[in-house]
Amino acid sequence: MFDREFFALGTLDCLSYRDSPIHRIDPRAQVTASLIYVTAVVSFPRYEVLRLLPLSFFPLLVLVLGDIPFRFVAKKILLVSPFALFIGIFNPLLDRAPAFSLFGVTVTAGWVSFASIMVKFTLTVSTALLLVATTSFPGICEALERMGFPRAFVTQLLFLYRFLFVLAEEAMRMVRARENRSFGGRGREWRKTVPLFGTLLVRSFDRAERVYHAMLSRGFQGKVTSLRTFRFSGADLLFLLGVAGGTLLLRFVDFPLIVGRWVLGG
């Protein structure tokens, strides 16, 4: 189980090497479009749900044009969904003001705000996952640097991402060693697991020192070099303007209300 989850960590970056219309978009355009989209999503009021639904156009567009497996993205979203559930699960208990009635059942404002949190979570997390799956994390970091972000910040962000894999590999070795020494025993697992965190911390410091000295010996001078060339084309500009325009339009125009009035003849 642990091995499978560890090797799944790099699947997002592997997906970024595919060739599709989305993968060919300049990373700067993708990062900017994603930032505009996420900002628009989180800016909606706490009780908005229906107006958020049309904003699913962007993740669905990237998912289809980028040929990204839907099941893979859905699994990753479900994996981190407990965090959003923990944030919003108490809303129905704390906010009991009636919001509307559906088929004779009164729905409180707490349930509406909880649904809004979950929709926002799904849209923003799926956008972040798809951005990495179509651009790669190193590509995102390089795009941020070319967009004017401080080099020190971008370098630290890239090293943090890469060292997570090193740390996960070290943890995997420790878990394997523990299982081999306990012959698969399950008794009092917490007593065997707690000391591993301290050992992992010490090993991570030691591994970081060795990685840093290896980088210095290879000529590292504070900047991660890349052979990737960036060229902002007309297609990139069209993509950015299309996503930004569509997002802002859906943010400030209440399309569900317009459609509802049209259907009801009002």
SULQUICOR-V542521 format. One record per residue. N is the residue number from 0. RES is the residue in one small letter. SS is DSSP state (H for helix, E for strand, L for the rest). PHI is phi in whole degrees, -180 to 180 (* if undefined). BURIAL is + if it has 16 or more other ideal C-beta (glycine too) atoms within 10 Angstrom, else -. Layout:
n = <N | N>
res = <RES | RES>
ss = <SS | SS>
phi = <PHI | PHI>
burial = <BURIAL | BURIAL>
This chain:
n = <0 | 1 | 2 | 3 | 4 | 5 | 6 | 7 | 8 | 9 | 10 | 11 | 12 | 13 | 14 | 15 | 16 | 17 | 18 | 19 | 20 | 21 | 22 | 23 | 24 | 25 | 26 | 27 | 28 | 29 | 30 | 31 | 32 | 33 | 34 | 35 | 36 | 37 | 38 | 39 | 40 | 41 | 42 | 43 | 44 | 45 | 46 | 47 | 48 | 49 | 50 | 51 | 52 | 53 | 54 | 55 | 56 | 57 | 58 | 59 | 60 | 61 | 62 | 63 | 64 | 65 | 66 | 67 | 68 | 69 | 70 | 71 | 72 | 73 | 74 | 75 | 76 | 77 | 78 | 79 | 80 | 81 | 82 | 83 | 84 | 85 | 86 | 87 | 88 | 89 | 90 | 91 | 92 | 93 | 94 | 95 | 96 | 97 | 98 | 99 | 100 | 101 | 102 | 103 | 104 | 105 | 106 | 107 | 108 | 109 | 110 | 111 | 112 | 113 | 114 | 115 | 116 | 117 | 118 | 119 | 120 | 121 | 122 | 123 | 124 | 125 | 126 | 127 | 128 | 129 | 130 | 131 | 132 | 133 | 134 | 135 | 136 | 137 | 138 | 139 | 140 | 141 | 142 | 143 | 144 | 145 | 146 | 147 | 148 | 149 | 150 | 151 | 152 | 153 | 154 | 155 | 156 | 157 | 158 | 159 | 160 | 161 | 162 | 163 | 164 | 165 | 166 | 167 | 168 | 169 | 170 | 171 | 172 | 173 | 174 | 175 | 176 | 177 | 178 | 179 | 180 | 181 | 182 | 183 | 184 | 185 | 186 | 187 | 188 | 189 | 190 | 191 | 192 | 193 | 194 | 195 | 196 | 197 | 198 | 199 | 200 | 201 | 202 | 203 | 204 | 205 | 206 | 207 | 208 | 209 | 210 | 211 | 212 | 213 | 214 | 215 | 216 | 217 | 218 | 219 | 220 | 221 | 222 | 223 | 224 | 225 | 226 | 227 | 228 | 229 | 230 | 231 | 232 | 233 | 234 | 235 | 236 | 237 | 238 | 239 | 240 | 241 | 242 | 243 | 244 | 245 | 246 | 247 | 248 | 249 | 250 | 251 | 252 | 253 | 254 | 255 | 256 | 257 | 258 | 259 | 260 | 261 | 262 | 263 | 264 | 265>
res = <m | f | d | r | e | f | f | a | l | g | t | l | d | c | l | s | y | r | d | s | p | i | h | r | i | d | p | r | a | q | v | t | a | s | l | i | y | v | t | a | v | v | s | f | p | r | y | e | v | l | r | l | l | p | l | s | f | f | p | l | l | v | l | v | l | g | d | i | p | f | r | f | v | a | k | k | i | l | l | v | s | p | f | a | l | f | i | g | i | f | n | p | l | l | d | r | a | p | a | f | s | l | f | g | v | t | v | t | a | g | w | v | s | f | a | s | i | m | v | k | f | t | l | t | v | s | t | a | l | l | l | v | a | t | t | s | f | p | g | i | c | e | a | l | e | r | m | g | f | p | r | a | f | v | t | q | l | l | f | l | y | r | f | l | f | v | l | a | e | e | a | m | r | m | v | r | a | r | e | n | r | s | f | g | g | r | g | r | e | w | r | k | t | v | p | l | f | g | t | l | l | v | r | s | f | d | r | a | e | r | v | y | h | a | m | l | s | r | g | f | q | g | k | v | t | s | l | r | t | f | r | f | s | g | a | d | l | l | f | l | l | g | v | a | g | g | t | l | l | l | r | f | v | d | f | p | l | i | v | g | r | w | v | l | g | g>
ss = <L | H | H | H | H | H | H | H | L | L | H | H | H | H | H | L | L | L | L | L | L | L | L | L | L | L | H | H | H | H | H | H | H | H | H | H | H | H | H | H | H | H | L | L | L | L | L | L | L | H | H | H | H | H | H | H | H | H | H | H | H | H | H | H | H | L | L | L | L | H | H | H | H | H | H | H | H | H | H | H | H | H | H | H | H | H | H | H | L | L | H | H | H | H | L | L | L | E | E | E | E | E | L | L | E | E | E | E | H | H | H | H | H | H | H | H | H | H | H | H | H | H | H | H | H | H | H | H | H | H | H | H | H | H | H | L | H | H | H | H | H | H | H | H | H | H | L | L | L | L | H | H | H | H | H | H | H | H | H | H | H | H | H | H | H | H | H | H | H | H | H | H | H | H | H | H | H | H | H | H | H | H | L | L | L | L | L | L | H | H | H | H | H | H | H | H | H | H | H | H | H | H | H | H | H | H | H | H | H | H | H | H | H | H | H | H | H | L | L | L | L | L | L | L | L | L | L | L | L | L | L | L | L | H | H | H | H | H | H | H | H | H | H | H | H | H | H | H | H | H | H | H | L | L | H | H | H | H | H | H | H | H | H | H | L | L>
phi = <* | -64 | -62 | -64 | -67 | -65 | -69 | -73 | -62 | -90 | -65 | -60 | -66 | -64 | -65 | -72 | -91 | -73 | -115 | -154 | -57 | -73 | -64 | -84 | -70 | -58 | -55 | -64 | -67 | -66 | -65 | -63 | -63 | -66 | -64 | -63 | -64 | -63 | -61 | -66 | -65 | -74 | -82 | -68 | -59 | -67 | -103 | -87 | -128 | -62 | -70 | -79 | -61 | -62 | -71 | -69 | -60 | -70 | -59 | -67 | -62 | -67 | -63 | -77 | -70 | -88 | 55 | -95 | -61 | -63 | -63 | -64 | -66 | -63 | -65 | -67 | -65 | -64 | -64 | -104 | -63 | -56 | -64 | -69 | -62 | -66 | -70 | -103 | -67 | -89 | -58 | -62 | -83 | -92 | -117 | -104 | -68 | -63 | -104 | -162 | -117 | -126 | 54 | 83 | -103 | -80 | -101 | -82 | -65 | -63 | -68 | -66 | -66 | -64 | -63 | -63 | -62 | -68 | -67 | -61 | -60 | -62 | -67 | -72 | -67 | -63 | -64 | -64 | -63 | -69 | -64 | -68 | -70 | -108 | -120 | 79 | -66 | -59 | -65 | -64 | -63 | -67 | -64 | -62 | -65 | -71 | -87 | 107 | -70 | -58 | -62 | -62 | -65 | -66 | -64 | -63 | -64 | -67 | -66 | -60 | -64 | -70 | -72 | -60 | -69 | -63 | -65 | -65 | -65 | -65 | -65 | -64 | -63 | -67 | -65 | -62 | -63 | -65 | -66 | -67 | -79 | -99 | 55 | 77 | -66 | -115 | -75 | 49 | -62 | -65 | -69 | -88 | -84 | -55 | -63 | -66 | -65 | -65 | -64 | -64 | -63 | -64 | -65 | -66 | -63 | -65 | -67 | -63 | -63 | -67 | -64 | -64 | -66 | -66 | -67 | -63 | -68 | -100 | 91 | -67 | -129 | 98 | -137 | -86 | -81 | -139 | -91 | -75 | -101 | -109 | -143 | -85 | -102 | -65 | -65 | -65 | -65 | -64 | -62 | -63 | -66 | -65 | -67 | -64 | -65 | -64 | -65 | -66 | -64 | -71 | -73 | -105 | -115 | -85 | -67 | -58 | -67 | -64 | -65 | -62 | -66 | -68 | -66 | -83 | 77 | -97>
burial = <- | - | - | - | - | - | - | - | - | - | - | + | + | - | + | + | - | - | - | - | - | + | + | - | + | + | + | + | + | + | + | + | + | + | - | + | + | + | - | + | + | - | - | + | - | - | - | + | + | - | + | + | - | - | + | - | - | + | + | - | + | + | + | - | - | + | - | + | - | - | - | - | + | - | - | + | - | - | - | - | - | - | - | + | - | - | - | + | - | - | + | + | - | - | + | - | - | - | + | - | - | - | - | - | - | - | - | + | + | + | + | + | + | + | + | + | + | + | + | + | + | + | + | + | + | + | + | + | + | + | + | + | + | + | + | + | + | + | + | + | + | + | + | + | + | - | - | - | - | - | - | - | - | + | + | - | + | + | + | - | - | - | - | - | - | - | + | + | - | + | + | - | - | + | + | - | - | - | - | - | - | - | - | - | - | - | - | - | - | - | - | - | - | - | - | - | - | - | - | + | - | - | + | - | - | - | + | - | - | - | - | - | - | - | - | - | - | - | - | - | - | - | - | + | - | - | - | - | - | - | - | - | - | - | - | + | - | - | + | + | - | - | + | + | - | + | + | - | - | + | + | - | - | - | - | + | - | - | - | - | - | - | - | - | - | ->
